[in-house]
């Protein structure tokens, strides 16, 4: 494990250092393509060695993250309280959370919802609640998550909030020093299919565009998508992503602890197997308190070679490192 972490440090450092090479010779398309391919392989090689991961979006304490044993941790890029944005983690705090107690390196990814606007984000404008100043791309509140609003993600105004300027979401995360991003709510396209029949294609294009933008600053920037696993059928997106994570694969899709419909599980597994066969890391998280269900999920994840996390749905802790079988590689 320590060898993996040392490898991760070396690879990530070399990728960051290679940024000037990519920018210095933009007309040499063959050389640029070769560099891009090499960095994609290197990013995936690092993720292939991640055997444990943590996932926390609330009550984040940098010291607790630093003290945790995980190979990779997903956290929010900022601190919020009472559904209000307070401040971003500083680059020094981010750097400290990337170091484990024994001095070895872990990967640190920042959570980012690209399919919903959240009122506790730096970009939120209170005037958006008022009809005359409400953006055309902002939908109605998500009844399951107070303060979250589905968005017409294909709208250029929304996409400018996400990437492309120093004050945009992705750009701020890159500047903080995170190793990559963990993209949520890519599946919102399915809820807006009447507004945009080409939503599936447009979501894939959105992710490809924001990933390319981030990697112009840091070719080693890792991009992981949560859910929306059917999108990996898109070859360009599949080549862009480094990993995919799935919530509620076997249990709890309706937020109760019971088995998901077999046809739903089969469809998700087919997409996740395609992702894995294509070289993407595949992780899965189940929100279970029943130890028998948790053990069943763990064994089934191991058979598939998916890296498993057991945690609680509110994501107020990093989750559990489970004993037992490791994913088959």
C-alpha positions as a Markdown table, in Angstrom:
| # | Residue | x | y | z |
|---|---|---|---|---|
| 1 | Unk | 0.0 | 0.0 | 0.0 |
| 2 | Unk | 2.8 | 2.4 | 0.8 |
| 3 | Unk | 4.3 | 1.7 | -2.6 |
| 4 | Unk | 1.1 | 2.7 | -4.2 |
| 5 | Unk | 1.0 | 6.0 | -2.3 |
| 6 | Unk | 4.5 | 6.8 | -3.2 |
| 7 | Unk | 3.7 | 6.0 | -6.8 |
| 8 | Unk | 0.7 | 8.3 | -6.6 |
| 9 | Unk | 2.8 | 11.2 | -5.4 |
| 10 | Unk | 5.4 | 10.6 | -8.2 |
| 11 | Unk | 2.7 | 10.4 | -10.9 |
| 12 | Unk | 0.7 | 13.3 | -9.8 |
| 13 | Unk | 3.8 | 15.5 | -9.4 |
| 14 | Unk | 5.0 | 14.5 | -12.9 |
| 15 | Unk | 1.6 | 15.3 | -14.4 |
| 16 | Unk | 1.5 | 18.7 | -12.9 |
| 17 | Unk | 5.0 | 19.4 | -14.1 |
| 18 | Unk | 4.0 | 18.3 | -17.6 |
| 19 | Unk | 1.5 | 21.1 | -17.9 |
| 20 | Unk | 4.0 | 23.5 | -19.5 |
| 21 | Unk | 4.9 | 20.8 | -22.1 |
| 22 | Unk | 1.3 | 20.5 | -23.3 |
| 23 | Unk | 0.9 | 24.3 | -23.5 |
| 24 | Unk | 4.3 | 25.0 | -25.0 |
| 25 | Unk | 3.6 | 23.0 | -28.2 |
| 26 | Unk | -0.1 | 23.2 | -29.0 |
| 27 | Unk | 0.5 | 22.9 | -32.8 |
| 28 | Unk | 2.1 | 19.5 | -32.4 |
| 29 | Unk | -1.1 | 17.5 | -32.4 |
| 30 | Unk | 0.6 | 14.1 | -32.4 |
| 31 | Unk | 2.8 | 15.0 | -29.4 |
| 32 | Unk | -0.1 | 16.5 | -27.5 |
| 33 | Unk | -2.2 | 13.4 | -28.1 |
| 34 | Unk | 0.6 | 11.2 | -26.9 |
| 35 | Unk | 0.9 | 13.2 | -23.7 |
| 36 | Unk | -2.8 | 13.2 | -23.2 |
| 37 | Unk | -3.0 | 9.4 | -23.6 |
| 38 | Unk | -0.1 | 8.9 | -21.2 |
| 39 | Unk | -1.6 | 11.0 | -18.5 |
| 40 | Unk | -4.9 | 9.2 | -18.8 |
| 41 | Unk | -3.2 | 5.9 | -18.4 |
| 42 | Unk | -1.3 | 7.2 | -15.4 |
| 43 | Unk | -4.4 | 8.6 | -13.7 |
| 44 | Unk | -6.1 | 5.3 | -14.1 |
| 45 | Unk | -3.1 | 3.3 | -12.9 |
| 46 | Unk | -3.3 | 5.3 | -9.6 |
| 47 | Unk | -7.0 | 4.8 | -9.2 |
| 48 | Unk | -6.7 | 1.1 | -9.9 |
| 49 | Unk | -4.7 | 0.8 | -6.7 |
| 50 | Unk | -7.3 | 2.5 | -4.5 |
| 51 | Unk | -8.7 | -0.2 | -2.2 |
| 52 | Unk | -10.5 | 2.0 | 0.4 |
| 53 | Unk | -12.3 | 5.3 | 0.1 |
| 54 | Unk | -14.1 | 7.7 | 2.3 |
| 55 | Unk | -17.0 | 10.1 | 1.5 |
| 56 | Unk | -18.1 | 13.0 | 3.7 |
| 57 | Unk | -20.0 | 16.2 | 2.8 |
| 58 | Unk | -21.0 | 17.4 | 6.2 |
| 59 | Unk | -19.2 | 18.3 | 9.5 |
| 60 | Unk | -15.8 | 18.0 | 7.8 |
| 61 | Unk | -12.8 | 18.5 | 10.0 |
| 62 | Unk | -9.5 | 18.6 | 8.1 |
| 63 | Unk | -7.7 | 17.0 | 11.0 |
| 64 | Unk | -10.1 | 14.0 | 10.9 |
| 65 | Unk | -9.6 | 13.6 | 7.2 |
| 66 | Unk | -5.8 | 13.7 | 7.6 |
| 67 | Unk | -6.0 | 11.1 | 10.4 |
| 68 | Unk | -8.1 | 8.7 | 8.4 |
| 69 | Unk | -6.7 | 5.5 | 6.8 |
| 70 | Unk | -8.3 | 5.9 | 3.3 |
| 71 | Unk | -6.5 | 5.7 | 0.0 |
| 72 | Unk | -8.9 | 8.3 | -1.4 |
| 73 | Unk | -11.3 | 10.7 | 0.2 |
| 74 | Unk | -14.2 | 12.6 | -1.4 |
| 75 | Unk | -15.2 | 15.8 | 0.5 |
| 76 | Unk | -16.9 | 19.1 | -0.1 |
| 77 | Unk | -14.6 | 21.8 | -1.3 |
| 78 | Unk | -16.0 | 24.2 | 1.2 |
| 79 | Unk | -17.5 | 24.5 | 4.7 |
| 80 | Unk | -21.2 | 25.4 | 5.1 |
| 81 | Unk | -23.5 | 25.6 | 8.1 |
| 82 | Unk | -27.3 | 26.0 | 8.4 |
| 83 | Unk | -27.5 | 25.8 | 4.6 |
| 84 | Unk | -25.2 | 28.7 | 4.1 |
| 85 | Unk | -21.8 | 28.9 | 2.5 |
| 86 | Unk | -19.1 | 29.9 | 5.0 |
| 87 | Unk | -15.7 | 29.5 | 3.3 |
| 88 | Unk | -13.6 | 27.3 | 1.1 |
| 89 | Unk | -10.9 | 25.1 | 2.4 |
| 90 | Unk | -7.5 | 26.8 | 2.0 |
| 91 | Unk | -4.8 | 25.3 | -0.1 |
| 92 | Unk | -2.8 | 24.6 | 3.0 |
| 93 | Unk | -5.8 | 22.7 | 4.5 |
| 94 | Unk | -6.2 | 20.7 | 1.3 |
| 95 | Unk | -2.5 | 19.9 | 1.2 |
| 96 | Unk | -2.7 | 18.6 | 4.8 |
| 97 | Unk | -5.7 | 16.4 | 4.1 |
| 98 | Unk | -3.8 | 14.7 | 1.3 |
| 99 | Unk | -1.2 | 13.4 | 3.7 |
| 100 | Unk | -1.9 | 10.3 | 5.9 |
| 101 | Unk | -0.6 | 9.9 | 9.5 |
| 102 | Unk | 2.4 | 7.8 | 8.3 |
| 103 | Unk | 3.4 | 10.6 | 5.9 |
| 104 | Unk | 2.2 | 8.7 | 2.8 |
| 105 | Unk | -0.1 | 10.3 | 0.1 |
| 106 | Unk | -3.8 | 9.9 | -0.4 |
| 107 | Unk | -5.9 | 11.3 | -3.2 |
| 108 | Unk | -8.4 | 14.0 | -2.4 |
| 109 | Unk | -11.4 | 14.7 | -4.6 |
| 110 | Unk | -13.9 | 17.6 | -4.3 |
| 111 | Unk | -17.6 | 16.9 | -4.6 |
| 112 | Unk | -19.3 | 18.9 | -7.3 |
| 113 | Unk | -23.0 | 18.8 | -8.4 |
| 114 | Unk | -23.3 | 19.7 | -12.0 |
| 115 | Unk | -27.0 | 18.9 | -12.3 |
| 116 | Unk | -28.4 | 20.9 | -9.4 |
| 117 | Unk | -27.8 | 24.4 | -8.0 |
| 118 | Unk | -27.4 | 24.4 | -4.2 |
| 119 | Unk | -28.3 | 27.4 | -2.1 |
| 120 | Unk | -25.3 | 26.8 | 0.2 |
| 121 | Unk | -22.8 | 27.4 | -2.5 |
| 122 | Unk | -20.6 | 30.5 | -3.2 |
| 123 | Unk | -22.4 | 31.2 | -6.4 |
| 124 | Unk | -25.9 | 31.3 | -4.9 |
| 125 | Unk | -27.9 | 34.6 | -5.3 |
| 126 | Unk | -30.8 | 35.1 | -2.9 |
| 127 | Unk | -32.5 | 37.1 | -5.7 |
| 128 | Unk | -33.0 | 33.8 | -7.6 |
| 129 | Unk | -35.9 | 33.0 | -5.3 |
| 130 | Unk | -37.8 | 35.9 | -6.9 |
| 131 | Unk | -39.6 | 35.4 | -10.1 |
| 132 | Unk | -38.3 | 38.6 | -11.9 |
| 133 | Unk | -34.7 | 37.7 | -11.2 |
| 134 | Unk | -34.9 | 33.9 | -11.3 |
| 135 | Unk | -32.6 | 32.4 | -13.9 |
| 136 | Unk | -34.3 | 30.6 | -16.8 |
| 137 | Unk | -32.1 | 27.5 | -16.2 |
| 138 | Unk | -33.2 | 27.1 | -12.5 |
| 139 | Unk | -35.8 | 24.5 | -11.8 |
| 140 | Unk | -38.0 | 23.9 | -8.7 |
| 141 | Unk | -36.6 | 22.6 | -5.4 |
| 142 | Unk | -35.8 | 18.9 | -5.2 |
| 143 | Unk | -38.3 | 17.5 | -2.7 |
| 144 | Unk | -35.8 | 15.0 | -1.4 |
| 145 | Unk | -33.0 | 17.5 | -0.8 |
| 146 | Unk | -34.0 | 20.9 | 0.6 |
| 147 | Unk | -32.0 | 23.7 | -0.9 |
| 148 | Unk | -31.2 | 21.8 | -4.1 |
| 149 | Unk | -32.6 | 22.8 | -7.5 |
| 150 | Unk | -32.3 | 20.8 | -10.7 |
| 151 | Unk | -30.9 | 23.0 | -13.5 |
| 152 | Unk | -31.0 | 23.1 | -17.3 |
| 153 | Unk | -27.4 | 22.1 | -17.3 |
| 154 | Unk | -27.0 | 22.7 | -21.1 |
| 155 | Unk | -27.6 | 26.5 | -20.5 |
| 156 | Unk | -24.4 | 28.5 | -21.2 |
| 157 | Unk | -25.0 | 30.6 | -18.1 |
| 158 | Unk | -25.1 | 27.6 | -15.8 |
| 159 | Unk | -22.0 | 26.1 | -17.5 |
| 160 | Unk | -20.1 | 29.4 | -17.0 |
| 161 | Unk | -20.8 | 29.1 | -13.3 |
| 162 | Unk | -19.2 | 25.6 | -13.4 |
| 163 | Unk | -16.0 | 26.2 | -15.4 |
| 164 | Unk | -14.1 | 28.6 | -17.6 |
| 165 | Unk | -13.3 | 31.6 | -15.4 |
| 166 | Unk | -11.1 | 32.0 | -12.3 |
| 167 | Unk | -14.2 | 32.3 | -10.2 |
| 168 | Unk | -16.0 | 29.3 | -11.7 |
| 169 | Unk | -16.5 | 26.2 | -9.6 |
| 170 | Unk | -14.1 | 23.8 | -11.3 |
| 171 | Unk | -11.4 | 26.5 | -11.5 |
| 172 | Unk | -11.7 | 27.2 | -7.8 |
| 173 | Unk | -11.3 | 23.5 | -7.0 |
| 174 | Unk | -8.2 | 23.3 | -9.2 |
| 175 | Unk | -6.7 | 26.4 | -7.5 |
| 176 | Unk | -7.3 | 24.9 | -4.1 |
| 177 | Unk | -5.1 | 21.9 | -5.0 |
| 178 | Unk | -7.6 | 19.0 | -5.0 |
| 179 | Unk | -6.5 | 16.0 | -7.0 |
| 180 | Unk | -9.7 | 15.9 | -8.9 |
| 181 | Unk | -13.5 | 16.2 | -8.9 |
| 182 | Unk | -16.4 | 13.8 | -8.0 |
| 183 | Unk | -19.3 | 14.8 | -10.2 |
| 184 | Unk | -22.8 | 14.3 | -8.9 |
| 185 | Unk | -26.3 | 14.7 | -10.5 |
| 186 | Unk | -25.2 | 13.9 | -14.1 |
| 187 | Unk | -28.4 | 11.8 | -14.0 |
| 188 | Unk | -30.5 | 15.0 | -13.9 |
| 189 | Unk | -30.7 | 14.8 | -17.7 |
| 190 | Unk | -33.3 | 12.0 | -17.4 |
| 191 | Unk | -35.6 | 14.2 | -15.3 |
| 192 | Unk | -35.5 | 17.0 | -18.0 |
| 193 | Unk | -35.9 | 14.9 | -21.1 |
| 194 | Unk | -39.1 | 16.9 | -22.1 |
| 195 | Unk | -37.1 | 20.1 | -22.0 |
| 196 | Unk | -34.1 | 18.6 | -23.8 |
| 197 | Unk | -34.6 | 15.3 | -25.8 |
| 198 | Unk | -30.8 | 15.4 | -26.4 |
| 199 | Unk | -30.0 | 15.7 | -22.7 |
| 200 | Unk | -28.1 | 12.4 | -22.6 |
| 201 | Unk | -25.7 | 13.6 | -25.3 |
| 202 | Unk | -25.5 | 17.1 | -23.9 |
| 203 | Unk | -24.6 | 15.9 | -20.4 |
| 204 | Unk | -21.8 | 13.8 | -21.8 |
| 205 | Unk | -20.5 | 16.8 | -23.8 |
| 206 | Unk | -20.7 | 19.0 | -20.6 |
| 207 | Unk | -18.5 | 16.6 | -18.6 |
| 208 | Unk | -16.0 | 16.2 | -21.5 |
| 209 | Unk | -15.8 | 20.0 | -21.8 |
| 210 | Unk | -15.3 | 20.8 | -18.1 |
| 211 | Unk | -12.8 | 17.9 | -17.8 |
| 212 | Unk | -10.7 | 19.2 | -20.7 |
| 213 | Unk | -10.7 | 22.7 | -19.2 |
| 214 | Unk | -9.4 | 21.4 | -15.8 |
| 215 | Unk | -6.7 | 19.3 | -17.4 |
| 216 | Unk | -5.3 | 22.2 | -19.3 |
| 217 | Unk | -4.2 | 23.5 | -15.9 |
| 218 | Unk | -3.4 | 20.1 | -14.5 |
| 219 | Unk | -3.2 | 17.0 | -16.8 |
| 220 | Unk | -3.3 | 14.8 | -13.8 |
| 221 | Unk | -6.7 | 16.1 | -12.7 |
| 222 | Unk | -8.9 | 13.1 | -11.9 |
| 223 | Unk | -12.6 | 13.1 | -12.9 |
| 224 | Unk | -15.0 | 10.6 | -11.4 |
| 225 | Unk | -18.8 | 10.6 | -12.1 |
| 226 | Unk | -21.4 | 9.4 | -9.6 |
| 227 | Unk | -24.3 | 7.5 | -10.9 |
| 228 | Unk | -25.7 | 8.0 | -14.5 |
| 229 | Unk | -23.7 | 4.9 | -15.4 |
| 230 | Unk | -25.7 | 4.5 | -18.6 |
| 231 | Unk | -23.7 | 7.5 | -19.9 |
| 232 | Unk | -20.5 | 5.3 | -20.2 |
| 233 | Unk | -22.0 | 4.0 | -23.4 |
| 234 | Unk | -20.7 | 7.3 | -24.9 |
| 235 | Unk | -17.2 | 6.4 | -26.1 |
| 236 | Unk | -15.9 | 10.0 | -25.8 |
| 237 | Unk | -17.1 | 10.3 | -22.2 |
| 238 | Unk | -15.7 | 6.8 | -21.4 |
| 239 | Unk | -12.3 | 8.0 | -22.6 |
| 240 | Unk | -12.6 | 11.2 | -20.5 |
| 241 | Unk | -13.6 | 9.7 | -17.1 |
| 242 | Unk | -11.1 | 8.1 | -14.8 |
| 243 | Unk | -13.7 | 6.4 | -12.6 |
| 244 | Unk | -17.4 | 6.0 | -11.8 |
| 245 | Unk | -19.1 | 5.6 | -8.5 |
| 246 | Unk | -22.5 | 4.1 | -7.9 |
| 247 | Unk | -24.9 | 4.7 | -5.1 |
| 248 | Unk | -27.5 | 2.1 | -4.0 |
| 249 | Unk | -26.5 | -0.5 | -6.5 |
| 250 | Unk | -28.1 | -3.5 | -4.7 |
| 251 | Unk | -30.2 | -1.9 | -2.0 |
| 252 | Unk | -32.0 | 1.3 | -1.1 |
| 253 | Unk | -32.8 | 3.0 | -4.3 |
| 254 | Unk | -36.0 | 4.3 | -2.7 |
| 255 | Unk | -34.1 | 5.3 | 0.4 |
| 256 | Unk | -35.4 | 2.3 | 2.4 |
| 257 | Unk | -33.3 | -0.8 | 3.2 |
| 258 | Unk | -34.7 | -3.3 | 0.8 |
| 259 | Unk | -33.4 | -5.0 | -2.4 |
| 260 | Unk | -33.6 | -3.1 | -5.6 |
| 261 | Unk | -35.6 | -4.5 | -8.6 |
| 262 | Unk | -33.5 | -7.2 | -10.3 |
| 263 | Unk | -33.9 | -5.6 | -13.7 |
| 264 | Unk | -32.6 | -2.3 | -12.4 |
| 265 | Unk | -29.6 | -4.0 | -10.8 |
| 266 | Unk | -28.9 | -6.0 | -14.0 |
| 267 | Unk | -28.9 | -2.8 | -16.1 |
| 268 | Unk | -26.6 | -0.9 | -13.7 |
| 269 | Unk | -24.2 | -3.9 | -13.6 |
| 270 | Unk | -24.0 | -4.1 | -17.4 |
| 271 | Unk | -23.0 | -0.4 | -17.5 |
| 272 | Unk | -20.5 | -0.7 | -14.6 |
| 273 | Unk | -18.9 | -3.8 | -16.1 |
| 274 | Unk | -18.4 | -1.9 | -19.4 |
| 275 | Unk | -16.8 | 0.9 | -17.5 |
| 276 | Unk | -14.5 | -1.5 | -15.7 |
| 277 | Unk | -13.6 | -3.4 | -18.9 |
| 278 | Unk | -12.7 | 0.0 | -20.4 |
| 279 | Unk | -10.2 | 0.7 | -17.6 |
| 280 | Unk | -12.2 | 2.9 | -15.3 |
| 281 | Unk | -12.1 | 2.5 | -11.6 |
| 282 | Unk | -15.5 | 1.4 | -10.2 |
| 283 | Unk | -16.6 | 2.3 | -6.7 |
| 284 | Unk | -19.9 | 1.7 | -5.0 |
| 285 | Unk | -21.5 | 3.1 | -1.8 |
| 286 | Unk | -24.4 | 1.5 | 0.0 |
| 287 | Unk | -26.3 | 3.3 | 2.8 |
| 288 | Unk | -27.2 | 0.3 | 5.1 |
| 289 | Unk | -27.5 | -0.3 | 8.8 |
| 290 | Unk | -28.5 | -3.9 | 8.6 |
| 291 | Unk | -25.3 | -6.0 | 9.0 |
| 292 | Unk | -26.6 | -8.9 | 6.9 |
| 293 | Unk | -27.5 | -6.6 | 4.0 |
| 294 | Unk | -24.2 | -4.8 | 4.3 |
| 295 | Unk | -22.3 | -8.1 | 4.3 |
| 296 | Unk | -24.3 | -9.3 | 1.2 |
| 297 | Unk | -23.5 | -6.1 | -0.6 |
| 298 | Unk | -19.8 | -6.3 | 0.3 |
| 299 | Unk | -19.5 | -9.9 | -1.1 |
| 300 | Unk | -21.3 | -9.0 | -4.3 |
| 301 | Unk | -19.1 | -5.9 | -4.8 |
| 302 | Unk | -16.0 | -8.0 | -4.3 |
| 303 | Unk | -17.1 | -10.5 | -6.9 |
| 304 | Unk | -17.5 | -7.6 | -9.4 |
| 305 | Unk | -14.2 | -6.0 | -8.4 |
| 306 | Unk | -15.9 | -2.8 | -7.2 |
| 307 | Unk | -14.4 | -0.9 | -4.3 |
| 308 | Unk | -17.1 | -0.8 | -1.6 |
| 309 | Unk | -18.0 | 1.9 | 1.0 |
| 310 | Unk | -20.6 | 1.5 | 3.7 |
| 311 | Unk | -21.8 | 4.7 | 5.2 |
| 312 | Unk | -24.9 | 6.7 | 6.2 |
| 313 | Unk | -26.9 | 8.6 | 3.7 |
| 314 | Unk | -26.5 | 12.1 | 5.2 |
| 315 | Unk | -22.7 | 11.7 | 4.7 |
| 316 | Unk | -21.8 | 13.2 | 8.0 |
| 317 | Unk | -18.9 | 10.8 | 8.5 |
| 318 | Unk | -16.2 | 9.3 | 6.3 |
| 319 | Unk | -17.8 | 5.9 | 6.4 |
| 320 | Unk | -16.5 | 2.4 | 7.3 |
| 321 | Unk | -13.5 | 0.5 | 6.2 |
| 322 | Unk | -14.9 | -3.0 | 6.0 |
| 323 | Unk | -13.0 | -6.1 | 6.8 |
| 324 | Unk | -13.3 | -9.1 | 4.5 |
| 325 | Unk | -12.6 | -9.8 | 0.8 |
| 326 | Unk | -10.8 | -7.3 | -1.3 |
| 327 | Unk | -12.0 | -6.6 | -4.9 |
| 328 | Unk | -10.8 | -9.2 | -7.4 |
| 329 | Unk | -8.4 | -7.6 | -9.9 |
